[in-house]
Amino acid sequence: MLTDGGRYLAQHVGPASAFELIELFLGPLPEARLSRDPESEAAAARAAGLVVDDLRTARLRMEFHDIGAVVWTLRKCVWWVPDFSTERYAERLRDLDARLRSDGPFVAYSSRHLIEAHRT
């Protein structure tokens, strides 16, 4: 809750962040790709009585060079593939490992947006 003159500054996860990797394990997620829209979040801030001073978006390249990096990431970001385990996804991990060895890094994109607002 902001008082008059209070400022809000936050970095939010953007739409379809890391979905190249997530969908490799879960399959297509067309509905989920539509969530976390920066313009919708800015509109929600305005509806809550804030003045949006700045809204910036970024789409950042993530490269996975080996299967260990993929496993580590999926174990740290447990919300990406909620049922992830190396046993459950062993075949997909082996396929991805072979792909990494033959084709080079697996590329995904992290999206973020920065919103700066204030209450008048």
N, CA, C and O of each residue as an XYZ file, in Angstrom:
480
protein
N       0.854     -1.169      0.000
C       0.000      0.000      0.000
C       0.895      1.226      0.000
O       1.792      1.354      0.833
N       0.649      2.109     -0.924
C       1.432      3.335     -1.026
C       0.648      4.508     -0.462
O      -0.559      4.625     -0.675
N       1.343      5.369      0.257
C       0.746      6.621      0.703
C       0.897      7.635     -0.419
O       1.631      7.397     -1.378
N       0.213      8.757     -0.307
C       0.354      9.820     -1.304
C       1.819     10.184     -1.445
O       2.519     10.391     -0.453
N       2.281     10.261     -2.701
C       3.682     10.562     -2.974
C       4.575      9.335     -2.955
O       5.752      9.419     -3.307
N       4.031      8.198     -2.547
C       4.834      6.967     -2.504
C       5.183      6.466     -3.896
O       4.456      6.716     -4.857
N       6.309      5.754     -3.996
C       6.786      5.265     -5.287
C       6.813      3.742     -5.301
O       7.057      3.107     -4.275
N       6.566      3.173     -6.452
C       6.602      1.734     -6.668
C       7.580      1.463     -7.803
O       7.461      2.041     -8.883
N       8.545      0.587     -7.557
C       9.510      0.196     -8.575
C       9.689     -1.312     -8.463
O      10.055     -1.823     -7.405
N       9.429     -2.020     -9.557
C       9.533     -3.477     -9.502
C       9.919     -4.041    -10.861
O       9.609     -3.478    -11.911
N      10.603     -5.167    -10.797
C      10.865     -5.960    -11.998
C       9.937     -7.164    -11.942
O       9.942     -7.913    -10.965
N       9.147     -7.347    -12.983
C       8.209     -8.462    -13.048
C       8.657     -9.440    -14.130
O       9.306     -9.054    -15.102
N       8.308    -10.688    -13.952
C       8.526    -11.675    -14.998
C       7.583    -11.343    -16.140
O       6.405    -11.059    -15.921
N       8.098    -11.380    -17.348
C       7.299    -11.036    -18.507
C       6.620    -12.241    -19.133
O       6.709    -13.358    -18.622
N       5.944    -12.001    -20.243
C       5.194    -13.071    -20.899
C       6.105    -14.139    -21.505
O       7.163    -13.830    -22.053
N       5.685    -15.373    -21.400
C       6.349    -16.522    -22.024
C       7.839    -16.601    -21.684
O       8.654    -16.975    -22.527
N       8.182    -16.252    -20.468
C       9.579    -16.269    -20.052
C      10.097    -17.700    -19.941
O       9.541    -18.513    -19.203
N      11.154    -17.997    -20.670
C      11.815    -19.314    -20.695
C      10.918    -20.417    -21.246
O      11.157    -21.597    -20.986
N       9.887    -20.045    -22.004
C       8.945    -21.041    -22.497
C       9.565    -22.002    -23.496
O       9.048    -23.104    -23.677
N      10.651    -21.626    -24.150
C      11.328    -22.567    -25.037
C      11.745    -23.804    -24.254
O      11.590    -24.928    -24.730
N      12.272    -23.597    -23.056
C      12.690    -24.708    -22.197
C      11.481    -25.375    -21.532
O      11.372    -26.602    -21.525
N      10.602    -24.589    -20.990
C       9.428    -25.126    -20.288
C       8.593    -26.006    -21.216
O       8.203    -27.112    -20.841
N       8.319    -25.517    -22.425
C       7.488    -26.271    -23.349
C       8.205    -27.496    -23.923
O       7.553    -28.420    -24.410
N       9.521    -27.509    -23.871
C      10.249    -28.705    -24.269
C       9.869    -29.879    -23.367
O       9.844    -31.027    -23.810
N       9.575    -29.585    -22.104
C       9.216    -30.620    -21.134
C       7.706    -30.796    -20.989
O       7.234    -31.922    -20.833
N       6.945    -29.713    -21.039
C       5.504    -29.785    -20.778
C       4.636    -29.797    -22.032
O       3.443    -30.090    -21.956
N       5.218    -29.486    -23.166
C       4.426    -29.348    -24.375
C       3.869    -27.941    -24.486
O       4.098    -27.119    -23.599
N       3.137    -27.641    -25.562
C       2.624    -26.291    -25.797
C       1.711    -25.806    -24.675
O       0.868    -26.546    -24.168
N       1.904    -24.545    -24.304
C       1.100    -23.906    -23.259
C       0.544    -22.586    -23.797
O       0.931    -21.516    -23.329
N      -0.364    -22.657    -24.781
C      -0.819    -21.419    -25.436
C      -1.492    -20.434    -24.500
O      -1.290    -19.229    -24.646
N      -2.283    -20.897    -23.546
C      -2.966    -19.981    -22.623
C      -1.967    -19.291    -21.695
O      -2.067    -18.090    -21.448
N      -1.004    -20.057    -21.185
C      -0.017    -19.498    -20.262
C       0.872    -18.465    -20.952
O       1.372    -17.546    -20.304
N       1.070    -18.610    -22.257
C       1.892    -17.650    -23.002
C       1.296    -16.240    -22.976
O       2.011    -15.258    -23.177
N      -0.002    -16.144    -22.730
C      -0.681    -14.846    -22.775
C      -0.619    -14.096    -21.450
O      -0.931    -12.906    -21.413
N      -0.232    -14.743    -20.380
C      -0.236    -14.078    -19.073
C       1.009    -13.215    -18.882
O       1.975    -13.305    -19.640
N       0.959    -12.396    -17.871
C       2.059    -11.513    -17.480
C       2.365    -10.438    -18.527
O       3.520    -10.075    -18.749
N       1.323     -9.950    -19.148
C       1.471     -8.911    -20.160
C       1.818     -7.579    -19.494
O       1.091     -7.140    -18.603
N       2.902     -6.926    -19.900
C       3.293     -5.672    -19.250
C       2.249     -4.562    -19.372
O       2.042     -3.799    -18.428
N       1.599     -4.470    -20.517
C       0.580     -3.419    -20.677
C      -0.615     -3.669    -19.765
O      -1.190     -2.722    -19.228
N      -0.992     -4.924    -19.586
C      -2.099     -5.256    -18.678
C      -1.730     -4.924    -17.240
O      -2.559     -4.417    -16.485
N      -0.484     -5.209    -16.860
C      -0.049     -4.893    -15.495
C       0.019     -3.387    -15.268
O      -0.314     -2.906    -14.185
N       0.448     -2.645    -16.280
C       0.452     -1.179    -16.157
C      -0.976     -0.656    -16.034
O      -1.234      0.259    -15.253
N      -1.901     -1.225    -16.793
C      -3.307     -0.824    -16.702
C      -3.872     -1.130    -15.314
O      -4.649     -0.345    -14.771
N      -3.482     -2.270    -14.744
C      -3.939     -2.624    -13.392
C      -3.394     -1.635    -12.364
O      -4.092     -1.282    -11.414
N      -2.154     -1.189    -12.548
C      -1.578     -0.192    -11.639
C      -2.363      1.121    -11.741
O      -2.656      1.759    -10.730
N      -2.693      1.506    -12.953
C      -3.492      2.737    -13.143
C      -4.872      2.590    -12.501
O      -5.375      3.520    -11.869
N      -5.467      1.428    -12.668
C      -6.790      1.184    -12.084
C      -6.737      1.223    -10.558
O      -7.741      1.516     -9.908
N      -5.578      0.932     -9.993
C      -5.409      0.975     -8.540
C      -5.077      2.390     -8.050
O      -4.838      2.603     -6.861
N      -5.063      3.349     -8.976
C      -4.833      4.735     -8.590
C      -3.395      5.195     -8.708
O      -3.050      6.260     -8.196
N      -2.551      4.428     -9.364
C      -1.154      4.831     -9.529
C      -0.949      5.516    -10.874
O      -1.688      5.282    -11.830
N       0.055      6.353    -10.925
C       0.497      6.961    -12.174
C       1.717      6.170    -12.614
O       2.704      6.099    -11.882
N       1.664      5.578    -13.792
C       2.793      4.806    -14.306
C       3.756      5.776    -14.985
O       3.431      6.397    -15.997
N       4.944      5.890    -14.402
C       5.952      6.803    -14.923
C       6.795      6.165    -16.022
O       7.230      6.848    -16.949
N       7.026      4.859    -15.922
C       7.889      4.193    -16.896
C       7.545      2.711    -16.940
O       7.236      2.097    -15.919
N       7.605      2.161    -18.123
C       7.398      0.733    -18.322
C       8.410      0.298    -19.373
O       8.354      0.737    -20.521
N       9.330     -0.566    -18.974
C      10.368     -1.042    -19.889
C      10.298     -2.558    -19.971
O      10.028     -3.237    -18.981
N      10.542     -3.069    -21.151
C      10.534     -4.510    -21.330
C      11.881     -4.975    -21.870
O      12.597     -4.222    -22.531
N      12.211     -6.225    -21.578
C      13.446     -6.814    -22.089
C      13.213     -8.294    -22.345
O      12.489     -8.960    -21.606
N      13.828     -8.788    -23.386
C      13.819    -10.215    -23.710
C      15.282    -10.616    -23.801
O      16.003    -10.172    -24.695
N      15.716    -11.457    -22.870
C      17.133    -11.753    -22.681
C      17.458    -13.200    -23.038
O      16.745    -14.124    -22.648
N      18.517    -13.377    -23.767
C      18.933    -14.694    -24.249
C      19.548    -15.513    -23.115
O      20.397    -15.027    -22.368
N      19.105    -16.756    -23.001
C      19.664    -17.722    -22.048
C      20.221    -18.875    -22.875
O      19.523    -19.400    -23.743
N      21.459    -19.277    -22.625
C      22.056    -20.400    -23.343
C      22.385    -21.516    -22.375
O      23.005    -21.287    -21.336
N      21.969    -22.717    -22.715
C      22.278    -23.909    -21.930
C      23.262    -24.742    -22.746
O      22.926    -25.238    -23.822
N      24.479    -24.890    -22.224
C      25.542    -25.580    -22.955
C      25.658    -27.058    -22.602
O      26.272    -27.826    -23.342
N      25.076    -27.459    -21.484
C      25.149    -28.872    -21.100
C      23.904    -29.254    -20.311
O      23.200    -28.395    -19.780
N      23.648    -30.542    -20.244
C      22.430    -31.034    -19.613
C      22.420    -30.767    -18.111
O      21.355    -30.616    -17.511
N      23.608    -30.708    -17.502
C      23.688    -30.386    -16.075
C      23.121    -29.005    -15.772
O      22.469    -28.808    -14.747
N      23.369    -28.056    -16.659
C      22.831    -26.698    -16.467
C      21.314    -26.695    -16.568
O      20.641    -25.969    -15.838
N      20.777    -27.507    -17.471
C      19.323    -27.608    -17.615
C      18.713    -28.204    -16.346
O      17.742    -27.672    -15.808
N      19.286    -29.307    -15.874
C      18.769    -29.968    -14.668
C      18.860    -29.027    -13.476
O      17.900    -28.901    -12.715
N      19.987    -28.370    -13.302
C      20.173    -27.441    -12.179
C      19.104    -26.353    -12.227
O      18.484    -26.044    -11.209
N      18.888    -25.771    -13.408
C      17.915    -24.692    -13.553
C      16.499    -25.164    -13.233
O      15.754    -24.477    -12.534
N      16.130    -26.335    -13.744
C      14.771    -26.835    -13.493
C      14.567    -27.224    -12.034
O      13.440    -27.205    -11.539
N      15.638    -27.573    -11.347
C      15.515    -27.860     -9.903
C      15.435    -26.583     -9.074
O      14.847    -26.583     -7.992
N      16.015    -25.502     -9.567
C      15.953    -24.214     -8.856
C      14.655    -23.466     -9.155
O      14.085    -22.828     -8.270
N      14.193    -23.544    -10.387
C      12.961    -22.859    -10.802
C      11.845    -23.890    -10.849
O      11.355    -24.241    -11.922
N      11.454    -24.366     -9.691
C      10.527    -25.504     -9.573
C       9.146    -25.211    -10.168
O       8.409    -26.150    -10.468
N       8.784    -23.974    -10.344
C       7.481    -23.610    -10.910
C       7.482    -23.747    -12.439
O       6.409    -23.760    -13.043
N       8.642    -23.848    -13.075
C       8.690    -23.970    -14.536
C       8.138    -25.314    -15.004
O       7.279    -25.369    -15.884
N       8.638    -26.390    -14.410
C       8.170    -27.749    -14.721
C       7.880    -28.385    -13.363
O       8.734    -29.077    -12.808
N       6.675    -28.154    -12.824
C       6.373    -28.519    -11.437
C       6.611    -29.982    -11.075
O       6.936    -30.279     -9.925
N       6.459    -30.890    -12.015
C       6.661    -32.304    -11.699
C       8.036    -32.802    -12.126
O       8.234    -34.006    -12.295
N       8.990    -31.885    -12.301
C      10.294    -32.274    -12.826
C      11.066    -33.200    -11.883
O      11.164    -32.964    -10.679
N      11.592    -34.234    -12.466
C      12.611    -35.076    -11.833
C      13.406    -35.690    -12.973
O      12.895    -35.851    -14.081
N      14.649    -36.028    -12.701
C      15.467    -36.624    -13.762
C      14.916    -37.980    -14.172
O      15.049    -38.382    -15.328
N      14.303    -38.682    -13.237
C      13.721    -39.977    -13.565
C      12.505    -39.812    -14.480
O      12.385    -40.504    -15.492
N      11.619    -38.907    -14.125
C      10.386    -38.701    -14.894
C      10.693    -38.241    -16.318
O      10.017    -38.654    -17.261
N      11.695    -37.401    -16.478
C      12.011    -36.825    -17.786
C      13.317    -37.366    -18.361
O      13.966    -36.683    -19.153
N      13.711    -38.573    -17.982
C      14.990    -39.151    -18.408
C      15.119    -39.201    -19.930
O      16.155    -38.824    -20.477
N      14.099    -39.653    -20.599
C      14.190    -39.771    -22.063
C      14.343    -38.403    -22.724
O      15.163    -38.233    -23.626
N      13.555    -37.433    -22.274
C      13.651    -36.083    -22.839
C      15.021    -35.469    -22.537
O      15.593    -34.776    -23.378
N      15.543    -35.726    -21.334
C      16.874    -35.216    -20.984
C      17.955    -35.855    -21.850
O      18.886    -35.176    -22.285
N      17.836    -37.154    -22.101
C      18.815    -37.812    -22.976
C      18.749    -37.237    -24.392
O      19.782    -37.005    -25.020
N      17.544    -37.011    -24.888
C      17.387    -36.424    -26.226
C      17.992    -35.025    -26.285
O      18.686    -34.680    -27.242
N      17.725    -34.224    -25.258
C      18.276    -32.869    -25.218
C      19.792    -32.913    -25.091
O      20.484    -32.109    -25.716
N      20.316    -33.828    -24.299
C      21.769    -33.971    -24.162
C      22.404    -34.271    -25.522
O      23.419    -33.673    -25.881
N      21.812    -35.186    -26.268
C      22.334    -35.517    -27.599
C      22.288    -34.285    -28.509
O      23.218    -34.031    -29.274
N      21.205    -33.535    -28.415
C      21.060    -32.315    -29.225
C      22.113    -31.276    -28.864
O      22.686    -30.636    -29.746
N      22.370    -31.105    -27.564
C      23.389    -30.155    -27.115
C      24.766    -30.554    -27.623
O      25.549    -29.703    -28.045
N      25.054    -31.825    -27.582
C      26.365    -32.319    -28.028
C      26.548    -32.175    -29.534
O      27.659    -31.924    -30.002
N      25.474    -32.330    -30.292
C      25.614    -32.255    -31.751
C      25.414    -30.846    -32.314
O      26.101    -30.448    -33.255
N      24.464    -30.087    -31.733
C      24.087    -28.795    -32.311
C      24.587    -27.579    -31.536
O      24.519    -26.456    -32.038
N      25.083    -27.788    -30.330
C      25.505    -26.650    -29.519
C      24.419    -26.236    -28.551
O      23.483    -26.996    -28.305
N      24.534    -25.036    -27.996
C      23.660    -24.612    -26.899
C      22.181    -24.582    -27.258
O      21.799    -24.297    -28.393
N      21.364    -24.883    -26.259
C      19.912    -24.715    -26.346
C      19.626    -23.283    -25.917
O      20.119    -22.836    -24.881
N      18.841    -22.565    -26.698
C      18.572    -21.149    -26.426
C      17.118    -20.968    -25.996
O      16.193    -21.487    -26.620
N      16.951    -20.226    -24.927
C      15.634    -19.812    -24.447
C      15.723    -18.312    -24.158
O      16.813    -17.740    -24.120
N      14.580    -17.695    -23.958
C      14.559    -16.252    -23.707
C      13.776    -15.942    -22.441
O      12.636    -16.369    -22.262
N      14.424    -15.190    -21.581
C      13.816    -14.719    -20.349
C      13.228    -13.338    -20.635
O      13.923    -12.464    -21.152
N      11.975    -13.141    -20.308
C      11.386    -11.820    -20.511
C      11.086    -11.177    -19.158
O      10.652    -11.842    -18.217
N      11.320     -9.912    -19.088
C      11.112     -9.132    -17.872
C      10.529     -7.787    -18.240
O      10.665     -7.319    -19.371
N       9.880     -7.172    -17.271
C       9.515     -5.773    -17.445
C       9.688     -5.034    -16.126
O       9.477     -5.566    -15.036
N      10.075     -3.808    -16.286
C      10.307     -2.922    -15.151
C       9.182     -1.898    -15.153
O       8.912     -1.248    -16.163
N       8.541     -1.771    -14.019
C       7.458     -0.798    -13.910
C       7.779      0.172    -12.773
O       8.125     -0.229    -11.662
N       7.654      1.437    -13.085
C       7.884      2.489    -12.100
C       6.606      3.321    -12.040
O       6.108      3.785    -13.065
N       6.087      3.501    -10.843
C       4.832      4.217    -10.687
C       4.852      5.007     -9.372
O       5.715      4.799     -8.520
N       3.913      5.886     -9.232
C       3.772      6.632     -7.970
C       2.307      6.932     -7.702
O       1.470      6.902     -8.604
N       2.021      7.221     -6.450
C       0.677      7.646     -6.049
C       0.711      9.153     -5.856
O       1.594      9.690     -5.186
N      -0.266      9.827     -6.454
C      -0.309     11.292     -6.325
C      -1.001     11.703     -5.055
O      -1.129     12.896     -4.780
